[in-house]
Amino acid sequence: MAGNAGWRGGLFNMLKFLLTMRDDDAFSAGQDWLHVLGVSQPKWDVFLTAMQRGLRKTNERLQVSCDSATAFDMGGRFDRYAVSPALGSDARDWSVGFGQIEQLRSHSDPANPKPFPAASPLGNQLMMHHIVVDDSAVAGRRLDTISNMFLINHSLWVYLDAGRRANAAAFGTGKRDIPAVYAAAIDIIEAAFSVEQWATLLAAQRAALDAAAPLKQ
């Protein structure tokens, strides 16, 4: 799924395409894998999980996956690192942020105990001198290939962990600790996969779906 049939088309369009495909037997036994291109937002992790749960009513083996180059681009090209989102009930806390590595010569000194500025299993073990490695008096760039691999590894974990936490908040036991607009969208997704007249339901709920994930121009 990509383009207007993927996340850029918004939640309304994606559900319309998916349910049409389902009705045309696109997800019958043997058609067990649905992949969504270029998405790594925590809110879409929960929307895709809701869709997978709905599609498993048709095919219990159906698996939804997604991919994104963001961690590789940010860490490998722009020397940036991901910062874990807080999540919770405020939609403003559901975006993965990024920080820029400060390439100061002083950071390359092994005697400088300045820690890496973001948390992850790898980031918690790193000092800035593991990332900023060139201590030349004049240098246009003080990182090397290993530095970028560290940044990519850290950022990949942040994205995967954000998706795990988002799904736990949305589908774990107890009260949903997610923004109300996302909870409403999940309820609509679940209802759409449970009724025969899904097109009528989606049309009636389009405003709520657009509030959660609108079309991206």
N, C-alpha and C positions, 0 to 999 in steps of 0.2 A: 504494500500500500504506500503510495507516494503522491505528491502533488495535491490536488483537491480531494483525492480519495484518501490521503494520509492526514497527518495532524495539521498541515497548513490549510487544509480545507475546512477546518473547524470540526467540532464535535457533531454538529447536526449533519453535515455532509458525509462524514466518515460513517456514522451510524446508518445513514440512508444507503450508502454503497454496500456496507457489510450485510445489512438485512436483506437487500436485494440479492446479493450473492448467495446468502444462506438459502433463500427461497428458490434459487436456481440450482441448488444442490452443490454449490462450490465447496462446502465443508462436510461432505459426506465421508464415510469411513474410507481411509486411505489418503484423504486430503487433510493432513493433520497439522500443517504448519502455516501460520500466518505471520509474515514479517512486515514491520512498519519501518520505513526508512527515515533516518535523520531526526530522531526524537530522543531526548534525554531529560525531559522536564519531570520533576516528581509528580506533578498533577496528572500527567499523561501516564505515568506508571500505574496510578490507581484506576484511571479510565480504561486503560488496556486490560487490566486485571478484571474489571467489571465486564468488559466485552468477552474476554476469554471464558469467564464463568457462564455468560449467556450462550456462547457458541458451544460450550460443552454439553448443553442440553440436546444439541444435535449430534455432536461427536465428542465423546468423553475423552478422547485422546488429543483433542485440539490444543495446540500450544501456540501462544502469541509471543513473539520476540520483537526487539527493536534494536536500533544501533544509532551511534552518533560519533562524529569525528571531533567534537568540541574539546575533549580532554587532550587529544593528540595535537590539535591545532594550538591550543592555548599553551600547553606545556612544551611542545616541540618546536613551535615557530615563534611564539611571542614571550617566552620565559615567564609565564603566568601560572598560578596555582589556584586550585579550586578551594572554596571555603564552604563548609557544610551549612546547609540551610537549617534554620531553627524548626521549621514546620509548625505544627500546632494549628490553632483556629484562625489565624490571621493570614490571608492569602498573600500578603506582602512578604511573608516569611517562607515562601515556598519556591524561591528561586536560588539556584546555586550561584554564589558570587565568585569573583576572581580577584586575586591580589597580584601585584607586580613585584617581582624580585628586585630588591634594591642591590644593584651591583657596585657596592662600595668596596674599595680596596681593603678597608679594615675588616670586612666580613670574611675575607679569604685567610685571615690569620688563624691557624689552628689553636692559638692560645685564647682567642676570642670566644667566650662561651655563649654567644647569642644563638638562641634556638631558632629552628625553622618556625615561621609564624602561623602555621595552620595545623590542625590536629588530624591525624590518621595513624594507623599502625606504623607506617613508614615515617610519616612526618614527625611523630613523637620521638623517633630515634635520631633525627637529623639535627645537625647544627648548620648554621649558615655557611660555615667554611666547607661543608660537604657539597654545597651548591655553587657558591662563588669561589672558584678555584684558581683563577689567574690573579696573581698578586703583582703583576707588572706595574711599574710606575705610571705608565700610560697604556690603557687598553680600551678598545671600543666595546668589547664584550668580555665578561669575566666568567662565563659559563662554558662547559664543554658538553660533549655528547652524553656522558653519564649524568651530568646535572639535569639535562632535559629528560632523560629516562626516569630519573627520580621524580621530577615534576609530573610526568605523565602517569606514572604508577600511583602517586598520591591522589591525583585528580580522578583517575578511574575509580579508586576506592570510594572517594567522596560521592560520586554519582551512584555507584551501586548501593552504597549504604543509605543514601537519601531515598532511593527507590524502595529498599527493604523497609525503612522506617515509615515511609508514606503508606505502603501497603498494610503494615502492621496497624497503623493508626486508623486506616479506613475499614479494614476487614478483620481485625483482631477482636477478641472478646471485649465486651463492655461498650461504653459510649464512644462513638466516633470522635476523635480529636483532630478534626479537619475543618477547613472553612465551610461554612454553611452552603456556599454556592457550589462547592465540589460535592458535598453530600447530596444536594438536590440533583446534581447531574448523575450521580451513581444511581439514585433511585429511579431516574428516568431511563437510564440504560437498562436496569434490571426489568423495569416494566415493559420496555420496548421488545425485549427478547421473550416476553411472556404472553403477549397478546397477538391476535391475528391481524388486527387493524393497526399495525405499528406506524404506518405512514400518517394516519390521522393523529396518533399520539405525538409523534415527533413534530408535526406542524403546530399542534397546540402548545408544545413545550419549547418551541424554538428559541424564544427569548431567554429562557433559563439555560439552555445549552450554549447559546452565544455568550451569555454572561460568564460561563465557566471556561469556554475555549472557542473563541470566534474564528471566522475565516481570516487568514493572514494574506494580505494583498502583496 
